[in-house]
Amino acid sequence: MSAFHEEIDVDRTPEDVWAYVIDPSHMPEWQLSAVSAERLDEGPLHTGSQVRVTRRIGRREMPMTMEYTEYDPPHSFTVRGVDGPIRGEFHGAVESIDDGRRSRVTMDLDFEGHGLGKVLLPLVVRPQVRKELPRNERLLKDRLEHTS
C-alpha cells in the first residue's frame, strides 16, 4: 500500500494521456515541486532509463535521479529514486474508460528517507506532498483537457 494514492478521470484518450504523462519534460508543467526534469540517456524510454529531476522541497532545490523500474506502455510505469536523502517511488497507470474516449489515471507515491532524509520526510516532505498531490492532479487534468 502506498502512502499517497490519487485517481483522476480525464477527457482524453489513453494514448494521449500516456504520451503526456510519460514524457519527463512535462513534469514541471503539472507537478508543483518539479523545477526541471531531463533524460540522462538517449533513445526510447525503457526499464532502466534515468531522469534527473530537480524538486523544490521546503525552501531548497534538490536534484535527484529517478530510474524507470517498470515500463509497460501504454498502461503503467514506475520510477524510483536512486540517490539523495529522499527517494520516492511513483507508480502511474492509465486505464481506458468509456470505450477509449476517456482515461483513468492512477498515481501511487511513497518515500524512503536516507540520512537527513529520515528527518525531512515526516517534517517537510510528507506534509508538502499531502497538499501538493491533489493540486498536481487538477493541473494534470487541466493540461490534458485544455491542450491539443
Secondary structure, 3 states (H helix, E strand, C coil): CCCEEEEEEECCCHHHHHHHHHCHHHHHHHCCCEEEEEECCCCCCCCCCEEEEEEEECCEEEEEEEEEEEEECCCEEEEEECCCCEEEEEEEEEEEECCCCEEEEEEEEEEEECCCHHHHHHHHHHHHHHHHHHHHHHHHHHHHHCCC
